[in-house]
């Protein structure tokens, strides 16, 4: 039974009546549409297309990708204009508004906030996220990430998690949510990814995830975090395509391993654990249903209705809207989804809308709000202060730092993701590194990579030979005072874990120089790169590739400010040699 007058909805009698009356007025097609949050990738804004989409699918929620704040604002306004019932407009803002719109603000990653050991950074991430997303019409954040980072190999939640200590994760998530609540926007928050990512190294975008903690371990880690956030009144929980075998067998002792399903399809995890043990009364939304973790569990035709039947209230994204909604209709017709289960899901969806004021009296934000908040000076100052506070000296066992730049020549090695396009024309992050090093007084030479040579000369056998040429060691040592190795690797949904990849076989950017010239290694993203460069005796985690992050670590290398960030033990990747 849905308790709309209780946590997290707290609806009045009038709001409850609006929920029930609205459901009663809906056609079956409109009810089915409410179960879906649809993604739009269409470039630009086409009012006629938006009107037709809303009238065809009656979707309950919306997310978008790759639009400027002005485009996203206009798109979201039009969806609300043409929707009979206002839509839940969702945004994914782990680090600030930059993940919502490209002209938004990157404040800090969760890992960065944890390194600062101060919940103020997490609070500011939540505050900036809600302001920037809210000002372009979003009313639902798919945040905070409350995964516990227990496996150093996991790069899916490496920087998105607030760490390995569940108490700190809970503290930081609460701070993020306080920022959202203080933003001035009526915004729902979401705890994700139940039953918890971070225990293994694989990516549920590519495979069914497995959280293999035993029951007691789960209760003391993920269970503690979810229980705390649910007690606080989090409005939604996003469920991952992740199994939790121990919990499934606790509540279904007759299960064999073949019976275990990811949480999105597991009623024992959704009803017995999330609704029952943890007492969650809010909206359960699936993680993205394009993920392989969902689609390999069973055919999509049965998986979608089974997700609703299992206890999910909303389905995140579609493969093809008409077909997916047809699968739900089939599930209703064959009894997989009962009328009672459909009504319950609708009560929660409409209940959340009522709480957020998404009724006939809803007013879309004015354009002035977007102009005030997106990319504003205050949020950029949040980023600068986070970089100053959180940048972390993981180790300096060679006692190299600080280094005076005066009269020093640096060999800059910049390693990054393999370009996935023949249109590679260089990297603006590398350009910023050169600018910032020269600004403090270093003379800089850049190690050529295979990508750079390919741009200059095209692919050739001679390029491959040239990129392996490292020159005479004694001349190299005489010329350079310092090597700066900068690692900038990002991404998910392409490989199960992201590791350092050099530009070519035996290329000159690979770390042959570590034993020749004093070297400082810096990661601009993932915290676990010591596994691939363990012999780097000085290692820094900078947590971002913005100018503020780059400037902060360079100034700290030079002794102009102190390192105050604190590394978690996971940075050493469970290896003895990474600590040397």
DARAWO-V699610 format. One record per backbone hydrogen bond with DSSP energy under -0.5 kcal/mol. CO is the residue of the C=O (numbers start at 1). NH is the residue of the N-H. E is the energy in kcal/mol with one decimal. If there is no record, write none. Layout:
co=CO nh=NH e=E
co=CO nh=NH e=E
This chain:
co=2 nh=4 e=-0.9
co=3 nh=6 e=-1.4
co=4 nh=11 e=-2.8
co=6 nh=9 e=-1.7
co=6 nh=10 e=-2.1
co=12 nh=16 e=-2.5
co=13 nh=17 e=-2.2
co=14 nh=18 e=-1.9
co=15 nh=19 e=-2.3
co=16 nh=20 e=-2.4
co=17 nh=21 e=-3.0
co=18 nh=22 e=-2.4
co=19 nh=23 e=-2.2
co=20 nh=24 e=-2.3
co=21 nh=25 e=-1.5
co=22 nh=26 e=-0.6
co=23 nh=26 e=-1.2
co=27 nh=31 e=-2.2
co=28 nh=32 e=-2.5
co=29 nh=33 e=-2.4
co=30 nh=34 e=-1.6
co=31 nh=35 e=-0.6
co=32 nh=35 e=-1.4
co=33 nh=36 e=-1.8
co=33 nh=60 e=-1.8
co=35 nh=315 e=-3.5
co=36 nh=38 e=-0.6
co=36 nh=60 e=-1.1
co=36 nh=61 e=-2.2
co=37 nh=317 e=-3.5
co=38 nh=63 e=-2.4
co=40 nh=65 e=-1.4
co=45 nh=47 e=-0.6
co=46 nh=50 e=-2.2
co=47 nh=51 e=-2.6
co=48 nh=52 e=-2.4
co=49 nh=53 e=-2.5
co=50 nh=54 e=-2.6
co=51 nh=55 e=-2.2
co=52 nh=56 e=-1.7
co=53 nh=57 e=-2.7
co=54 nh=58 e=-2.0
co=60 nh=88 e=-2.6
co=61 nh=38 e=-2.2
co=62 nh=90 e=-3.1
co=63 nh=40 e=-1.9
co=67 nh=102 e=-0.5
co=68 nh=72 e=-3.2
co=69 nh=73 e=-2.4
co=70 nh=74 e=-2.0
co=71 nh=75 e=-2.9
co=72 nh=76 e=-2.8
co=73 nh=77 e=-2.3
co=74 nh=78 e=-2.1
co=75 nh=79 e=-2.3
co=76 nh=80 e=-2.0
co=77 nh=81 e=-2.2
co=78 nh=82 e=-2.1
co=79 nh=83 e=-1.1
co=87 nh=89 e=-0.7
co=88 nh=62 e=-2.5
co=88 nh=90 e=-0.7
co=89 nh=139 e=-2.5
co=89 nh=140 e=-1.7
co=91 nh=93 e=-0.7
co=91 nh=142 e=-2.8
co=95 nh=107 e=-3.0
co=95 nh=108 e=-1.2
co=96 nh=99 e=-1.0
co=97 nh=100 e=-1.2
co=97 nh=101 e=-2.4
co=101 nh=104 e=-2.1
co=104 nh=106 e=-0.5
co=105 nh=97 e=-0.6
co=105 nh=98 e=-1.5
co=105 nh=107 e=-0.6
co=109 nh=113 e=-2.3
co=110 nh=114 e=-2.3
co=111 nh=115 e=-2.0
co=112 nh=116 e=-1.5
co=113 nh=118 e=-0.9
co=114 nh=117 e=-1.4
co=115 nh=566 e=-2.1
co=118 nh=121 e=-1.5
co=118 nh=122 e=-0.6
co=119 nh=123 e=-2.6
co=120 nh=124 e=-2.3
co=121 nh=125 e=-2.1
co=122 nh=126 e=-2.2
co=123 nh=127 e=-2.5
co=124 nh=128 e=-2.7
co=125 nh=129 e=-2.4
co=126 nh=130 e=-2.4
co=127 nh=131 e=-2.3
co=128 nh=132 e=-2.6
co=129 nh=133 e=-2.6
co=130 nh=134 e=-2.4
co=131 nh=135 e=-1.9
co=132 nh=136 e=-0.5
co=133 nh=136 e=-1.0
co=133 nh=138 e=-2.3
co=134 nh=137 e=-1.6
co=139 nh=188 e=-2.5
co=140 nh=91 e=-2.2
co=141 nh=143 e=-1.2
co=143 nh=190 e=-3.2
co=144 nh=146 e=-0.6
co=144 nh=192 e=-1.2
co=147 nh=149 e=-0.5
co=147 nh=162 e=-0.6
co=148 nh=150 e=-1.3
co=150 nh=152 e=-0.5
co=151 nh=154 e=-1.8
co=153 nh=155 e=-0.6
co=157 nh=161 e=-2.1
co=159 nh=110 e=-1.0
co=159 nh=111 e=-1.9
co=163 nh=149 e=-2.5
co=164 nh=166 e=-0.7
co=165 nh=169 e=-2.6
co=166 nh=170 e=-2.4
co=167 nh=171 e=-2.2
co=168 nh=172 e=-2.9
co=169 nh=173 e=-2.6
co=170 nh=174 e=-2.4
co=171 nh=175 e=-1.8
co=172 nh=176 e=-2.6
co=173 nh=177 e=-2.4
co=174 nh=178 e=-2.3
co=175 nh=179 e=-2.0
co=176 nh=180 e=-1.9
co=177 nh=181 e=-2.8
co=178 nh=182 e=-2.0
co=180 nh=183 e=-1.5
co=181 nh=184 e=-0.5
co=185 nh=187 e=-1.2
co=188 nh=141 e=-3.1
co=189 nh=236 e=-1.5
co=191 nh=238 e=-2.6
co=192 nh=146 e=-3.1
co=193 nh=196 e=-2.3
co=194 nh=240 e=-3.4
co=197 nh=148 e=-0.7
co=198 nh=150 e=-1.6
co=198 nh=151 e=-1.8
co=202 nh=204 e=-0.5
co=203 nh=206 e=-2.5
co=203 nh=207 e=-1.2
co=204 nh=293 e=-2.0
co=205 nh=292 e=-2.1
co=209 nh=243 e=-3.0
co=210 nh=212 e=-0.8
co=214 nh=218 e=-2.7
co=215 nh=219 e=-2.6
co=216 nh=220 e=-2.0
co=217 nh=221 e=-0.7
co=218 nh=221 e=-1.0
co=218 nh=223 e=-3.2
co=219 nh=224 e=-0.5
co=221 nh=225 e=-1.8
co=222 nh=226 e=-2.8
co=223 nh=227 e=-2.6
co=224 nh=228 e=-2.0
co=225 nh=229 e=-2.3
co=226 nh=230 e=-2.7
co=227 nh=231 e=-2.3
co=228 nh=232 e=-1.5
co=229 nh=233 e=-0.8
co=229 nh=234 e=-2.0
co=230 nh=233 e=-0.9
co=235 nh=283 e=-2.1
co=236 nh=191 e=-2.3
co=237 nh=239 e=-0.5
co=237 nh=285 e=-2.4
co=238 nh=193 e=-0.5
co=238 nh=194 e=-1.9
co=239 nh=287 e=-1.9
co=240 nh=242 e=-1.6
co=240 nh=264 e=-0.8
co=241 nh=209 e=-2.4
co=242 nh=263 e=-2.1
co=243 nh=211 e=-2.9
co=244 nh=248 e=-2.5
co=245 nh=249 e=-2.4
co=246 nh=250 e=-1.6
co=247 nh=251 e=-2.0
co=248 nh=252 e=-1.7
co=252 nh=255 e=-2.5
co=256 nh=259 e=-1.7
co=257 nh=260 e=-1.3
co=262 nh=265 e=-2.7
co=263 nh=266 e=-1.5
co=265 nh=267 e=-0.7
co=266 nh=269 e=-0.9
co=266 nh=270 e=-2.0
co=267 nh=271 e=-3.2
co=267 nh=272 e=-1.0
co=268 nh=273 e=-1.2
co=269 nh=274 e=-2.4
co=270 nh=275 e=-2.2
co=271 nh=276 e=-1.7
co=272 nh=277 e=-2.2
co=273 nh=278 e=-2.8
co=274 nh=280 e=-2.3
co=283 nh=237 e=-2.2
co=283 nh=285 e=-0.6
co=284 nh=313 e=-2.6
co=284 nh=314 e=-1.9
co=285 nh=239 e=-2.7
co=288 nh=291 e=-1.2
co=291 nh=294 e=-1.1
co=291 nh=295 e=-1.9
co=292 nh=296 e=-2.2
co=294 nh=297 e=-0.7
co=294 nh=298 e=-0.6
co=299 nh=302 e=-1.2
co=299 nh=303 e=-2.7
co=300 nh=304 e=-2.0
co=302 nh=306 e=-2.2
co=303 nh=307 e=-2.3
co=304 nh=308 e=-1.6
co=305 nh=309 e=-2.8
co=306 nh=310 e=-2.4
co=307 nh=311 e=-0.9
co=307 nh=312 e=-2.4
co=308 nh=311 e=-0.8
co=314 nh=286 e=-2.2
co=314 nh=316 e=-0.5
co=315 nh=37 e=-2.7
co=315 nh=317 e=-0.8
co=316 nh=289 e=-2.6
co=320 nh=324 e=-2.8
co=321 nh=325 e=-2.7
co=322 nh=326 e=-1.8
co=323 nh=327 e=-1.8
co=324 nh=328 e=-1.5
co=325 nh=329 e=-2.1
co=326 nh=330 e=-2.4
co=327 nh=331 e=-2.1
co=328 nh=332 e=-2.0
co=329 nh=333 e=-2.5
co=330 nh=334 e=-2.6
co=331 nh=336 e=-1.1
co=331 nh=337 e=-2.1
co=332 nh=335 e=-0.5
co=336 nh=338 e=-0.6
co=338 nh=342 e=-2.2
co=339 nh=343 e=-2.4
co=340 nh=344 e=-2.4
co=341 nh=345 e=-2.2
co=342 nh=346 e=-2.4
co=343 nh=347 e=-2.5
co=344 nh=348 e=-1.9
co=345 nh=349 e=-2.4
co=346 nh=350 e=-3.1
co=347 nh=351 e=-2.2
co=348 nh=352 e=-2.4
co=349 nh=353 e=-1.9
co=350 nh=354 e=-2.6
co=351 nh=355 e=-2.2
co=352 nh=356 e=-2.0
co=353 nh=358 e=-3.3
co=354 nh=357 e=-1.4
co=357 nh=359 e=-1.7
co=359 nh=362 e=-2.1
co=366 nh=369 e=-1.5
co=366 nh=370 e=-0.8
co=367 nh=371 e=-2.1
co=368 nh=372 e=-1.7
co=369 nh=373 e=-2.0
co=370 nh=374 e=-2.0
co=373 nh=376 e=-1.9
co=376 nh=380 e=-1.9
co=377 nh=381 e=-2.0
co=378 nh=382 e=-1.6
co=379 nh=383 e=-1.6
co=380 nh=384 e=-2.0
co=381 nh=385 e=-2.6
co=382 nh=386 e=-2.3
co=383 nh=387 e=-2.4
co=384 nh=388 e=-2.2
co=385 nh=389 e=-2.4
co=386 nh=390 e=-2.8
co=387 nh=391 e=-1.4
co=391 nh=564 e=-0.7
co=391 nh=565 e=-1.8
co=392 nh=394 e=-1.0
co=392 nh=541 e=-2.4
co=395 nh=539 e=-2.4
co=396 nh=399 e=-1.8
co=405 nh=408 e=-2.2
co=408 nh=443 e=-2.6
co=409 nh=481 e=-2.2
co=409 nh=482 e=-1.4
co=410 nh=412 e=-0.8
co=410 nh=445 e=-2.7
co=411 nh=413 e=-0.6
co=411 nh=484 e=-2.0
co=412 nh=414 e=-0.6
co=412 nh=447 e=-3.1
co=413 nh=415 e=-0.6
co=413 nh=486 e=-3.1
co=415 nh=488 e=-2.8
co=421 nh=424 e=-1.1
co=426 nh=425 e=-0.6
co=427 nh=431 e=-1.6
co=428 nh=432 e=-2.1
co=429 nh=433 e=-2.3
co=430 nh=434 e=-2.2
co=431 nh=435 e=-2.3
co=432 nh=436 e=-2.8
co=433 nh=437 e=-2.3
co=434 nh=438 e=-2.4
co=435 nh=439 e=-1.9
co=436 nh=440 e=-1.2
co=437 nh=441 e=-0.5
co=437 nh=442 e=-2.1
co=438 nh=441 e=-0.6
co=443 nh=410 e=-3.7
co=445 nh=412 e=-3.2
co=449 nh=453 e=-2.1
co=450 nh=454 e=-2.2
co=451 nh=455 e=-1.8
co=452 nh=456 e=-2.0
co=453 nh=457 e=-3.1
co=454 nh=458 e=-1.9
co=460 nh=464 e=-1.5
co=461 nh=465 e=-1.9
co=462 nh=466 e=-2.9
co=463 nh=467 e=-2.7
co=464 nh=468 e=-0.6
co=465 nh=468 e=-0.8
co=466 nh=469 e=-1.3
co=467 nh=508 e=-2.2
co=468 nh=470 e=-0.6
co=472 nh=476 e=-2.0
co=473 nh=477 e=-2.7
co=474 nh=478 e=-1.9
co=475 nh=479 e=-1.7
co=476 nh=480 e=-2.2
co=482 nh=411 e=-2.5
co=483 nh=485 e=-0.6
co=483 nh=520 e=-2.6
co=484 nh=413 e=-2.9
co=484 nh=486 e=-0.7
co=485 nh=487 e=-0.5
co=485 nh=522 e=-2.9
co=486 nh=415 e=-2.8
co=486 nh=488 e=-0.5
co=487 nh=524 e=-3.0
co=488 nh=417 e=-1.0
co=489 nh=526 e=-0.7
co=495 nh=494 e=-0.6
co=497 nh=499 e=-0.5
co=504 nh=507 e=-1.9
co=507 nh=510 e=-1.5
co=510 nh=512 e=-2.4
co=511 nh=514 e=-0.9
co=512 nh=515 e=-0.6
co=513 nh=516 e=-1.5
co=513 nh=517 e=-2.1
co=518 nh=483 e=-2.5
co=519 nh=521 e=-0.5
co=520 nh=485 e=-2.5
co=521 nh=540 e=-2.3
co=522 nh=487 e=-3.3
co=522 nh=524 e=-0.5
co=523 nh=542 e=-3.0
co=523 nh=543 e=-0.8
co=528 nh=531 e=-1.3
co=529 nh=532 e=-1.5
co=529 nh=533 e=-1.1
co=533 nh=536 e=-1.9
co=535 nh=537 e=-0.8
co=537 nh=397 e=-1.8
co=537 nh=398 e=-0.5
co=538 nh=521 e=-2.6
co=539 nh=394 e=-1.7
co=539 nh=395 e=-1.5
co=540 nh=523 e=-2.6
co=540 nh=542 e=-0.6
co=541 nh=392 e=-2.5
co=546 nh=550 e=-2.2
co=547 nh=551 e=-3.2
co=548 nh=552 e=-2.2
co=549 nh=553 e=-2.0
co=550 nh=554 e=-2.0
co=551 nh=555 e=-2.5
co=552 nh=556 e=-1.9
co=553 nh=557 e=-2.2
co=554 nh=558 e=-1.8
co=555 nh=560 e=-2.7
co=555 nh=561 e=-0.7
co=556 nh=559 e=-1.1
co=557 nh=402 e=-0.7
co=557 nh=403 e=-2.3
co=562 nh=564 e=-0.5
co=568 nh=571 e=-1.8
co=569 nh=572 e=-1.8
co=570 nh=573 e=-1.7
co=572 nh=575 e=-2.0
co=576 nh=579 e=-1.2
co=577 nh=580 e=-0.9
